[in-house]
Amino acid sequence: MKTATGRLDPEQLAEHLDGRGEAAAAVYVLALARELEVARGELGVLAAFARTIAGLTGNGKSDNNTLRRQAKEALDTLRVTGRCPVSPSRRHSARRAGASSLTRCRHCHAHLRR
């Protein structure tokens, strides 16, 4: 019932539940799995949009700088993955983010801890 990553496979779990006579639970598990995939897709689209805004140049206009700051704050709430979703090499490329000990990836703008 487990996949290579150690997570339960919803399809196999639903089959197992259905085999034990729990058809309603099997349908519920499959519906939750579909909803999770939709939510992950929407999160990916929103994250890509926030990365686009965060990548805008700071031209001194307060509106642009406010958008960039808000986009970077939104990106900071997302889980940082081991691979950069933007870089062609799939590796994060760290850039200093001010006086703190944190750095920000120059491709996806995610905060990386040192």
Helices and strands as residue ranges (DSSP letters): H 10-19, H 23-54, H 62-76, E 94-96, E 102-105, E 111-113
